[in-house]
Amino acid sequence: MITTTPHQILQQIAEIQRMEPGKLCIIGQGPSGPYYSLQCREHGKPVSRYVPREQVEAVERHTANYKEFQQLVESYTESIVRQTREERAGDAKKKTRPASSASKRKNSKR
């Protein structure tokens, strides 16, 4: 298993220069090939945009970049949450000290 640090994940995110949410769909078939649209949701509403044939490859790359971005953000989140919990667990262990002799005497009088 390859371990990636949060810093490395942020570097990978920064390398993504173009992205587009959504899914590229064929909306019809014409005499010279298919017609495409990019379908996504914006502000909770479905949106469909026509994609010219010469832009299909670029839009495919951009939607793949968006999916990669989402996966990297999820990995970053998991990494930071894990790190936070480990630190908190370590702090909790440091704060638990053996009972002092004075507190032992107080408890023995009860």
mmCIF file of the C-alpha atoms, coordinates in Angstrom:
data_MODEL
# 
_entry.id   MODEL 
# 
loop_
_atom_site.group_PDB 
_atom_site.id 
_atom_site.type_symbol 
_atom_site.label_atom_id 
_atom_site.label_alt_id 
_atom_site.label_comp_id 
_atom_site.label_asym_id 
_atom_site.label_entity_id 
_atom_site.label_seq_id 
_atom_site.pdbx_PDB_ins_code 
_atom_site.Cartn_x 
_atom_site.Cartn_y 
_atom_site.Cartn_z 
_atom_site.occupancy 
_atom_site.B_iso_or_equiv 
_atom_site.pdbx_formal_charge 
_atom_site.auth_seq_id 
_atom_site.auth_comp_id 
_atom_site.auth_asym_id 
_atom_site.auth_atom_id 
_atom_site.pdbx_PDB_model_num 
ATOM 1   C CA . MET A 1 1   ? 0.000   0.000  0.000   1.00 0.00 ? 1   MET A CA 1 
ATOM 2   C CA . ILE A 1 2   ? 1.457   3.369  -1.020  1.00 0.00 ? 2   ILE A CA 1 
ATOM 3   C CA . THR A 1 3   ? 1.129   6.038  1.663   1.00 0.00 ? 3   THR A CA 1 
ATOM 4   C CA . THR A 1 4   ? 0.498   9.552  0.404   1.00 0.00 ? 4   THR A CA 1 
ATOM 5   C CA . THR A 1 5   ? 0.941   12.514 2.718   1.00 0.00 ? 5   THR A CA 1 
ATOM 6   C CA . PRO A 1 6   ? -1.594  15.345 2.838   1.00 0.00 ? 6   PRO A CA 1 
ATOM 7   C CA . HIS A 1 7   ? 1.046   17.634 1.321   1.00 0.00 ? 7   HIS A CA 1 
ATOM 8   C CA . GLN A 1 8   ? 1.518   15.262 -1.641  1.00 0.00 ? 8   GLN A CA 1 
ATOM 9   C CA . ILE A 1 9   ? -2.249  15.112 -2.168  1.00 0.00 ? 9   ILE A CA 1 
ATOM 10  C CA . LEU A 1 10  ? -2.445  18.915 -2.219  1.00 0.00 ? 10  LEU A CA 1 
ATOM 11  C CA . GLN A 1 11  ? 0.344   18.980 -4.817  1.00 0.00 ? 11  GLN A CA 1 
ATOM 12  C CA . GLN A 1 12  ? -1.622  16.544 -6.999  1.00 0.00 ? 12  GLN A CA 1 
ATOM 13  C CA . ILE A 1 13  ? -4.722  18.721 -6.649  1.00 0.00 ? 13  ILE A CA 1 
ATOM 14  C CA . ALA A 1 14  ? -2.733  21.813 -7.656  1.00 0.00 ? 14  ALA A CA 1 
ATOM 15  C CA . GLU A 1 15  ? -1.585  20.050 -10.844 1.00 0.00 ? 15  GLU A CA 1 
ATOM 16  C CA . ILE A 1 16  ? -5.170  19.842 -12.119 1.00 0.00 ? 16  ILE A CA 1 
ATOM 17  C CA . GLN A 1 17  ? -5.553  22.929 -14.287 1.00 0.00 ? 17  GLN A CA 1 
ATOM 18  C CA . ARG A 1 18  ? -8.820  22.194 -16.125 1.00 0.00 ? 18  ARG A CA 1 
ATOM 19  C CA . MET A 1 19  ? -11.924 20.397 -14.910 1.00 0.00 ? 19  MET A CA 1 
ATOM 20  C CA . GLU A 1 20  ? -15.607 20.221 -15.614 1.00 0.00 ? 20  GLU A CA 1 
ATOM 21  C CA . PRO A 1 21  ? -18.287 18.524 -13.506 1.00 0.00 ? 21  PRO A CA 1 
ATOM 22  C CA . GLY A 1 22  ? -20.804 16.350 -15.242 1.00 0.00 ? 22  GLY A CA 1 
ATOM 23  C CA . LYS A 1 23  ? -21.184 13.578 -17.741 1.00 0.00 ? 23  LYS A CA 1 
ATOM 24  C CA . LEU A 1 24  ? -20.670 13.675 -21.484 1.00 0.00 ? 24  LEU A CA 1 
ATOM 25  C CA . CYS A 1 25  ? -23.704 12.155 -23.222 1.00 0.00 ? 25  CYS A CA 1 
ATOM 26  C CA . ILE A 1 26  ? -24.686 11.363 -26.794 1.00 0.00 ? 26  ILE A CA 1 
ATOM 27  C CA . ILE A 1 27  ? -27.929 13.208 -27.473 1.00 0.00 ? 27  ILE A CA 1 
ATOM 28  C CA . GLY A 1 28  ? -28.464 12.169 -31.046 1.00 0.00 ? 28  GLY A CA 1 
ATOM 29  C CA . GLN A 1 29  ? -26.995 10.733 -34.212 1.00 0.00 ? 29  GLN A CA 1 
ATOM 30  C CA . GLY A 1 30  ? -26.430 12.852 -37.291 1.00 0.00 ? 30  GLY A CA 1 
ATOM 31  C CA . PRO A 1 31  ? -25.140 12.071 -40.787 1.00 0.00 ? 31  PRO A CA 1 
ATOM 32  C CA . SER A 1 32  ? -21.556 12.888 -39.760 1.00 0.00 ? 32  SER A CA 1 
ATOM 33  C CA . GLY A 1 33  ? -21.654 11.283 -36.295 1.00 0.00 ? 33  GLY A CA 1 
ATOM 34  C CA . PRO A 1 34  ? -23.099 11.724 -32.836 1.00 0.00 ? 34  PRO A CA 1 
ATOM 35  C CA . TYR A 1 35  ? -24.128 14.968 -31.144 1.00 0.00 ? 35  TYR A CA 1 
ATOM 36  C CA . TYR A 1 36  ? -22.966 15.482 -27.551 1.00 0.00 ? 36  TYR A CA 1 
ATOM 37  C CA . SER A 1 37  ? -24.051 17.350 -24.472 1.00 0.00 ? 37  SER A CA 1 
ATOM 38  C CA . LEU A 1 38  ? -22.503 17.823 -21.059 1.00 0.00 ? 38  LEU A CA 1 
ATOM 39  C CA . GLN A 1 39  ? -25.017 17.159 -18.308 1.00 0.00 ? 39  GLN A CA 1 
ATOM 40  C CA . CYS A 1 40  ? -24.547 18.269 -14.709 1.00 0.00 ? 40  CYS A CA 1 
ATOM 41  C CA . ARG A 1 41  ? -26.322 19.953 -11.805 1.00 0.00 ? 41  ARG A CA 1 
ATOM 42  C CA . GLU A 1 42  ? -25.848 23.608 -10.933 1.00 0.00 ? 42  GLU A CA 1 
ATOM 43  C CA . HIS A 1 43  ? -27.508 25.134 -7.893  1.00 0.00 ? 43  HIS A CA 1 
ATOM 44  C CA . GLY A 1 44  ? -29.556 21.950 -7.525  1.00 0.00 ? 44  GLY A CA 1 
ATOM 45  C CA . LYS A 1 45  ? -30.959 22.081 -11.045 1.00 0.00 ? 45  LYS A CA 1 
ATOM 46  C CA . PRO A 1 46  ? -30.077 19.874 -14.015 1.00 0.00 ? 46  PRO A CA 1 
ATOM 47  C CA . VAL A 1 47  ? -28.164 21.642 -16.771 1.00 0.00 ? 47  VAL A CA 1 
ATOM 48  C CA . SER A 1 48  ? -27.355 20.372 -20.256 1.00 0.00 ? 48  SER A CA 1 
ATOM 49  C CA . ARG A 1 49  ? -24.879 22.097 -22.574 1.00 0.00 ? 49  ARG A CA 1 
ATOM 50  C CA . TYR A 1 50  ? -24.228 21.262 -26.191 1.00 0.00 ? 50  TYR A CA 1 
ATOM 51  C CA . VAL A 1 51  ? -20.624 20.180 -26.865 1.00 0.00 ? 51  VAL A CA 1 
ATOM 52  C CA . PRO A 1 52  ? -19.272 20.676 -30.398 1.00 0.00 ? 52  PRO A CA 1 
ATOM 53  C CA . ARG A 1 53  ? -17.717 17.536 -31.873 1.00 0.00 ? 53  ARG A CA 1 
ATOM 54  C CA . GLU A 1 54  ? -14.223 19.110 -31.944 1.00 0.00 ? 54  GLU A CA 1 
ATOM 55  C CA . GLN A 1 55  ? -14.387 19.712 -28.175 1.00 0.00 ? 55  GLN A CA 1 
ATOM 56  C CA . VAL A 1 56  ? -15.469 16.212 -27.127 1.00 0.00 ? 56  VAL A CA 1 
ATOM 57  C CA . GLU A 1 57  ? -11.946 14.925 -26.315 1.00 0.00 ? 57  GLU A CA 1 
ATOM 58  C CA . ALA A 1 58  ? -11.145 18.008 -24.209 1.00 0.00 ? 58  ALA A CA 1 
ATOM 59  C CA . VAL A 1 59  ? -14.446 17.736 -22.308 1.00 0.00 ? 59  VAL A CA 1 
ATOM 60  C CA . GLU A 1 60  ? -13.769 14.031 -21.650 1.00 0.00 ? 60  GLU A CA 1 
ATOM 61  C CA . ARG A 1 61  ? -10.366 14.958 -20.127 1.00 0.00 ? 61  ARG A CA 1 
ATOM 62  C CA . HIS A 1 62  ? -11.909 17.767 -18.102 1.00 0.00 ? 62  HIS A CA 1 
ATOM 63  C CA . THR A 1 63  ? -14.658 15.565 -16.650 1.00 0.00 ? 63  THR A CA 1 
ATOM 64  C CA . ALA A 1 64  ? -12.042 12.895 -15.810 1.00 0.00 ? 64  ALA A CA 1 
ATOM 65  C CA . ASN A 1 65  ? -9.980  15.605 -14.081 1.00 0.00 ? 65  ASN A CA 1 
ATOM 66  C CA . TYR A 1 66  ? -13.021 16.602 -12.032 1.00 0.00 ? 66  TYR A CA 1 
ATOM 67  C CA . LYS A 1 67  ? -13.535 12.994 -10.899 1.00 0.00 ? 67  LYS A CA 1 
ATOM 68  C CA . GLU A 1 68  ? -9.843  12.752 -9.975  1.00 0.00 ? 68  GLU A CA 1 
ATOM 69  C CA . PHE A 1 69  ? -10.135 16.045 -8.057  1.00 0.00 ? 69  PHE A CA 1 
ATOM 70  C CA . GLN A 1 70  ? -13.080 14.680 -6.062  1.00 0.00 ? 70  GLN A CA 1 
ATOM 71  C CA . GLN A 1 71  ? -11.161 11.485 -5.227  1.00 0.00 ? 71  GLN A CA 1 
ATOM 72  C CA . LEU A 1 72  ? -8.092  13.472 -4.153  1.00 0.00 ? 72  LEU A CA 1 
ATOM 73  C CA . VAL A 1 73  ? -10.184 15.743 -1.919  1.00 0.00 ? 73  VAL A CA 1 
ATOM 74  C CA . GLU A 1 74  ? -11.748 12.662 -0.324  1.00 0.00 ? 74  GLU A CA 1 
ATOM 75  C CA . SER A 1 75  ? -8.276  11.161 0.243   1.00 0.00 ? 75  SER A CA 1 
ATOM 76  C CA . TYR A 1 76  ? -7.040  14.433 1.723   1.00 0.00 ? 76  TYR A CA 1 
ATOM 77  C CA . THR A 1 77  ? -10.030 14.609 4.054   1.00 0.00 ? 77  THR A CA 1 
ATOM 78  C CA . GLU A 1 78  ? -9.552  11.013 5.217   1.00 0.00 ? 78  GLU A CA 1 
ATOM 79  C CA . SER A 1 79  ? -5.849  11.625 5.802   1.00 0.00 ? 79  SER A CA 1 
ATOM 80  C CA . ILE A 1 80  ? -6.388  14.786 7.861   1.00 0.00 ? 80  ILE A CA 1 
ATOM 81  C CA . VAL A 1 81  ? -9.204  13.205 9.896   1.00 0.00 ? 81  VAL A CA 1 
ATOM 82  C CA . ARG A 1 82  ? -7.021  10.152 10.627  1.00 0.00 ? 82  ARG A CA 1 
ATOM 83  C CA . GLN A 1 83  ? -4.106  12.400 11.621  1.00 0.00 ? 83  GLN A CA 1 
ATOM 84  C CA . THR A 1 84  ? -6.367  14.508 13.858  1.00 0.00 ? 84  THR A CA 1 
ATOM 85  C CA . ARG A 1 85  ? -7.758  11.446 15.629  1.00 0.00 ? 85  ARG A CA 1 
ATOM 86  C CA . GLU A 1 86  ? -4.294  9.965  16.138  1.00 0.00 ? 86  GLU A CA 1 
ATOM 87  C CA . GLU A 1 87  ? -3.057  13.229 17.661  1.00 0.00 ? 87  GLU A CA 1 
ATOM 88  C CA . ARG A 1 88  ? -6.093  13.478 19.918  1.00 0.00 ? 88  ARG A CA 1 
ATOM 89  C CA . ALA A 1 89  ? -5.646  9.862  21.052  1.00 0.00 ? 89  ALA A CA 1 
ATOM 90  C CA . GLY A 1 90  ? -1.964  10.590 21.767  1.00 0.00 ? 90  GLY A CA 1 
ATOM 91  C CA . ASP A 1 91  ? -2.892  13.677 23.798  1.00 0.00 ? 91  ASP A CA 1 
ATOM 92  C CA . ALA A 1 92  ? -5.434  11.685 25.798  1.00 0.00 ? 92  ALA A CA 1 
ATOM 93  C CA . LYS A 1 93  ? -2.773  9.100  26.684  1.00 0.00 ? 93  LYS A CA 1 
ATOM 94  C CA . LYS A 1 94  ? -0.375  11.843 27.814  1.00 0.00 ? 94  LYS A CA 1 
ATOM 95  C CA . LYS A 1 95  ? -2.971  13.378 30.138  1.00 0.00 ? 95  LYS A CA 1 
ATOM 96  C CA . THR A 1 96  ? -3.765  10.165 32.019  1.00 0.00 ? 96  THR A CA 1 
ATOM 97  C CA . ARG A 1 97  ? -1.340  9.997  34.955  1.00 0.00 ? 97  ARG A CA 1 
ATOM 98  C CA . PRO A 1 98  ? -1.160  7.493  37.735  1.00 0.00 ? 98  PRO A CA 1 
ATOM 99  C CA . ALA A 1 99  ? -2.993  8.608  40.862  1.00 0.00 ? 99  ALA A CA 1 
ATOM 100 C CA . SER A 1 100 ? -0.790  10.487 43.323  1.00 0.00 ? 100 SER A CA 1 
ATOM 101 C CA . SER A 1 101 ? -0.234  9.167  46.838  1.00 0.00 ? 101 SER A CA 1 
ATOM 102 C CA . ALA A 1 102 ? -2.302  12.052 48.286  1.00 0.00 ? 102 ALA A CA 1 
ATOM 103 C CA . SER A 1 103 ? -5.336  11.082 46.239  1.00 0.00 ? 103 SER A CA 1 
ATOM 104 C CA . LYS A 1 104 ? -4.847  7.450  47.222  1.00 0.00 ? 104 LYS A CA 1 
ATOM 105 C CA . ARG A 1 105 ? -4.991  8.425  50.910  1.00 0.00 ? 105 ARG A CA 1 
ATOM 106 C CA . LYS A 1 106 ? -8.190  10.425 50.362  1.00 0.00 ? 106 LYS A CA 1 
ATOM 107 C CA . ASN A 1 107 ? -9.846  7.473  48.620  1.00 0.00 ? 107 ASN A CA 1 
ATOM 108 C CA . SER A 1 108 ? -8.802  5.024  51.348  1.00 0.00 ? 108 SER A CA 1 
ATOM 109 C CA . LYS A 1 109 ? -10.671 7.022  54.073  1.00 0.00 ? 109 LYS A CA 1 
ATOM 110 C CA . ARG A 1 110 ? -14.005 6.446  52.333  1.00 0.00 ? 110 ARG A CA 1 
# 
